[in-house]
């Protein structure tokens, strides 16, 4: 993927051309977009693909105090403006999910579809001590190679800034917010992710969102939190199928690790 600077934001870009559907990948807290590249790269044959580092992350400069969720959402929209995208499919992981949820609240017309992978935030991650313990457990479940990518980013972002932003993420009730939105979206949860509610609670959520008609809920057997890095082939195949058929009704077209708990009607 090519690496180009857009204003104050560094980003990677590859794809078949501007005539292809646009897709922007948004990273989690205290980390750059580098760990999203394994999944993003597998989609560049069909989608005009962008992976930015939001302000203050990775190779993008930012304010001394990290931007909050709304500030980061504004940065996503500013990035899209800077590269000439009127709208795009947004793919997010972890803290990126409340960020794009805020984008959909403020600018729904800019988001053609949203894919929220490991949508952390809310009561399950509070108080912050509980959330930090979940984060520690997840670290033991991720591939060791993730730290080669994430370690330098975490060190550069700083411990205090990381704690502030993690606290902000836990205060953002991502799943509650997306239930109030009309954009087509898919929520993706991994069975090994300690930062997300249990399978039983997600099945209860699936029964609720089934009536909304705009939300697909997919359960992946195996992955923990950083699915974009640990299981890129699985996630890319699921995203591709969702972009073709948001209802995901054709089970034969899905990888065997995928269970669809709720089907969108559109």
Phi and psi in degrees as a GROMACS rama.xvg file:
@    title "Ramachandran Plot"
@    xaxis  label "Phi"
@    yaxis  label "Psi"
@TYPE xy
-71.5111  155.139  UNK-2
-122.58  118.323  UNK-3
-135.426  147.772  UNK-4
-94.7603  129.267  UNK-5
-113.803  102.049  UNK-6
60.1898  -117.158  UNK-7
-98.4162  6.71607  UNK-8
-119.039  127.69  UNK-9
-81.6467  142.326  UNK-10
-152.125  162.403  UNK-11
-110.801  145.153  UNK-12
-144.664  134.138  UNK-13
-158.098  157.968  UNK-14
159.393  177.213  UNK-15
-79.101  -5.78534  UNK-16
133.128  168.549  UNK-17
-69.1517  -13.6162  UNK-18
-76.0178  -14.7781  UNK-19
-80.4338  156.607  UNK-20
-60.2434  137.133  UNK-21
-83.4987  143.351  UNK-22
-141.226  127.259  UNK-23
-118.062  128.143  UNK-24
-102.309  128.565  UNK-25
-116.562  127.442  UNK-26
-82.7815  173.65  UNK-27
-89.4228  -166.598  UNK-28
-79.3512  145.315  UNK-29
63.4485  15.9638  UNK-30
-140.719  153.448  UNK-31
-86.2997  -177.872  UNK-32
-77.5807  -0.0389631  UNK-33
-58.3531  -38.6755  UNK-34
-73.9304  -10.2436  UNK-35
-84.8424  -12.6486  UNK-36
-62.5874  -36.8327  UNK-37
-56.3296  -41.9899  UNK-38
-75.9046  -45.8636  UNK-39
-58.4528  -40.6053  UNK-40
-62.4787  -30.3484  UNK-41
-75.0253  -9.99225  UNK-42
-107.714  0.23056  UNK-43
-73.4858  -12.2849  UNK-44
-71.8274  -24.9676  UNK-45
-118.589  -22.0098  UNK-46
-124.726  142.515  UNK-47
-76.0463  102.637  UNK-48
-107.27  131.435  UNK-49
-126.882  136.849  UNK-50
-132.295  91.178  UNK-51
-84.7671  158.049  UNK-52
-95.8257  116.774  UNK-53
-66.0889  161.307  UNK-54
-55.207  126.251  UNK-55
93.0066  0.754952  UNK-56
-119.604  144.417  UNK-57
55.0121  -121.637  UNK-58
-98.6284  11.3027  UNK-59
-101.56  126.398  UNK-60
-67.6984  158.082  UNK-61
-158.875  178.555  UNK-62
-67.7906  159.406  UNK-63
-61.3883  -40.5424  UNK-64
-93.9001  126.722  UNK-65
-58.1659  145.385  UNK-66
-65.046  145.126  UNK-67
-80.8593  -173.512  UNK-68
-60.4598  -44.0532  UNK-69
-66.4491  -41.2905  UNK-70
-61.4539  -39.454  UNK-71
-69.0151  -36.7995  UNK-72
-62.3828  -42.4091  UNK-73
-61.5297  -36.5347  UNK-74
-66.8631  -36.3951  UNK-75
-62.5785  -45.2189  UNK-76
-64.8951  -41.3159  UNK-77
-62.2659  -39.1954  UNK-78
-62.4364  -46.4592  UNK-79
-59.3184  -41.0932  UNK-80
-60.466  -42.2227  UNK-81
-67.1525  -27.6281  UNK-82
-104.507  7.95699  UNK-83
78.4365  32.5301  UNK-84
-102.608  112.244  UNK-85
-69.1251  -35.0997  UNK-86
-155.173  163.206  UNK-87
-164.084  160.261  UNK-88
-78.3562  132.343  UNK-89
-109.631  127.872  UNK-90
-114.823  122.593  UNK-91
-129.677  155.275  UNK-92
-126.054  140.006  UNK-93
56.0214  -122.411  UNK-94
-60.9037  -23.5967  UNK-95
-61.1376  -23.3444  UNK-96
-68.3435  -50.715  UNK-97
-62.3172  -26.9129  UNK-98
-65.5982  -49.1405  UNK-99
-75.5275  -22.6343  UNK-100
-63.0967  -39.0549  UNK-101
-67.7228  -37.1198  UNK-102
-58.2863  -43.6144  UNK-103
-67.5164  -31.5837  UNK-104
-66.1138  -43.5806  UNK-105
-88.291  -34.7971  UNK-106
-139.743  65.2568  UNK-107
-59.1604  -27.8648  UNK-108
-71.0723  -14.1198  UNK-109
-84.8601  -9.70181  UNK-110
-116.5  108.887  UNK-111
-72.7673  -43.4738  UNK-112
-151.543  154.28  UNK-113
-126.215  134.199  UNK-114
-117.446  110.25  UNK-115
-103.115  103.984  UNK-116
-96.7719  122.052  UNK-117
55.7894  60.8577  UNK-118
-74.0158  81.824  UNK-119
-72.7029  163.365  UNK-120
118.8  139.017  UNK-121
114.474  -166.214  UNK-122
-58.8597  -34.129  UNK-123
-61.9262  -24.894  UNK-124
-102.303  9.83363  UNK-125
-115.409  150.95  UNK-126
-68.1863  176.291  UNK-127
-59.9783  -31.6433  UNK-128
-60.5379  -39.331  UNK-129
-64.9234  -43.2667  UNK-130
-63.1934  -40.6048  UNK-131
-66.0378  -37.0467  UNK-132
-63.8942  -40.5665  UNK-133
-63.2121  -39.4242  UNK-134
-63.1971  -40.6927  UNK-135
-64.2703  -42.2297  UNK-136
-62.2948  -42.039  UNK-137
-61.9179  -37.7067  UNK-138
-57.1939  -32.092  UNK-139
-76.4139  -17.6982  UNK-140
-97.7809  -13.4434  UNK-141
-82.9733  156.274  UNK-142
-62.7223  140.335  UNK-143
-56.1121  -28.1066  UNK-144
-65.3897  -18.5156  UNK-145
-62.1793  -37.5166  UNK-146
-66.7024  -25.0163  UNK-147
-65.1759  -31.2378  UNK-148
-87.3457  -46.1135  UNK-149
-80.4078  -32.4758  UNK-150
-53.0808  -54.0352  UNK-151
-60.1073  -35.5819  UNK-152
-65.7027  -45.114  UNK-153
-61.5675  -42.6579  UNK-154
-64.0495  -41.1562  UNK-155
-68.3109  -34.4964  UNK-156
-73.1326  -35.5803  UNK-157
97.693  144.045  UNK-158
-63.8107  -46.972  UNK-159
-64.4137  -44.7303  UNK-160
-61.8126  -39.5563  UNK-161
-61.9563  -43.2335  UNK-162
-64.3745  -41.1806  UNK-163
-60.7707  -45.4159  UNK-164
-74.1379  -35.9315  UNK-165
-62.4545  -40.3122  UNK-166
-61.2837  -42.0265  UNK-167
-62.8435  -38.1102  UNK-168
-64.616  -42.8301  UNK-169
-65.42  -23.5498  UNK-170
-83.6565  -4.85148  UNK-171
-99.1635  107.322  UNK-172
-77.3757  77.1846  UNK-173
-54.67  -51.4879  UNK-174
-65.7499  -37.3508  UNK-175
-62.2833  -41.6418  UNK-176
-65.2292  -46.2281  UNK-177
-67.2386  -23.62  UNK-178
-66.8323  -16.7068  UNK-179
-96.4974  1.81804  UNK-180
-105.957  153.803  UNK-181
-101.909  -10.3006  UNK-182
-61.5155  144.897  UNK-183
-63.9929  133.231  UNK-184
-153.491  157.586  UNK-185
-125.513  130.053  UNK-186
-99.7994  132.639  UNK-187
-122.449  123.904  UNK-188
-124.154  138.296  UNK-189
-98.4002  143.002  UNK-190
-66.0196  -21.9157  UNK-191
-98.8938  14.7492  UNK-192
-91.5438  109.7  UNK-193
-75.5434  -12.0477  UNK-194
-85.9127  -4.72213  UNK-195
-111.068  157.582  UNK-196
-61.4163  166.514  UNK-197
-66.8949  164.223  UNK-198
-55.9783  -41.8752  UNK-199
-60.7245  -43.4569  UNK-200
-68.2652  -36.4385  UNK-201
-69.606  -32.2803  UNK-202
-65.8925  -36.2211  UNK-203
-64.2523  -42.0211  UNK-204
-60.759  -40.6952  UNK-205
-59.6194  -38.6118  UNK-206
-65.8696  -32.2209  UNK-207
-74.3483  -49.1849  UNK-208
-73.2155  -16.6208  UNK-209
-58.0137  -31.7498  UNK-210
-74.4863  -22.0246  UNK-211
-71.8975  -39.1111  UNK-212
87.9795  -10.7962  UNK-213
-108.88  -0.729945  UNK-214
-118.425  127.805  UNK-215
-105.081  136.967  UNK-216
-121.727  117.266  UNK-217
-113.958  135.363  UNK-218
-110.855  126.369  UNK-219
-108.953  122.938  UNK-220
-80.663  114.138  UNK-221
126.689  -56.6698  UNK-222
-67.5681  155.243  UNK-223
-94.5696  -132.328  UNK-224
-86.6977  -43.5025  UNK-225
-89.0264  61.3122  UNK-226
-61.113  -35.4426  UNK-227
-58.9584  -29.1702  UNK-228
-94.9812  -44.0264  UNK-229
-80.2295  -30.3119  UNK-230
-134.425  59.6303  UNK-231
-64.243  -39.973  UNK-232
-63.8578  -42.9673  UNK-233
-63.1394  -48.7778  UNK-234
-68.2321  -41.4318  UNK-235
-63.0929  -40.0329  UNK-236
-63.7506  -40.3023  UNK-237
-66.6477  -45.1323  UNK-238
-60.5739  -44.5907  UNK-239
-60.2128  -44.4768  UNK-240
-66.4644  -38.8609  UNK-241
-63.9137  -40.4394  UNK-242
-64.2471  -30.6372  UNK-243
-81.162  -37.0463  UNK-244
-143.174  92.7777  UNK-245
-60.3781  -19.0579  UNK-246
-81.8244  -19.4057  UNK-247
50.0985  47.0364  UNK-248
-84.8858  -17.7605  UNK-249
-90.8118  91.6467  UNK-250
-61.3556  -31.2147  UNK-251
-65.8676  -22.5733  UNK-252
-84.7536  -7.84279  UNK-253
-97.3602  151.473  UNK-254
-60.1758  150.991  UNK-255
-64.1368  -20.4598  UNK-256
-76.4895  -7.28751  UNK-257
-97.4807  129.967  UNK-258
-119.494  130.613  UNK-259
-96.4088  113.71  UNK-260
-87.0209  -26.739  UNK-261
-144.68  134.594  UNK-262
-106.514  128.085  UNK-263
-69.3335  154.899  UNK-264
-94.4354  -6.19163  UNK-265
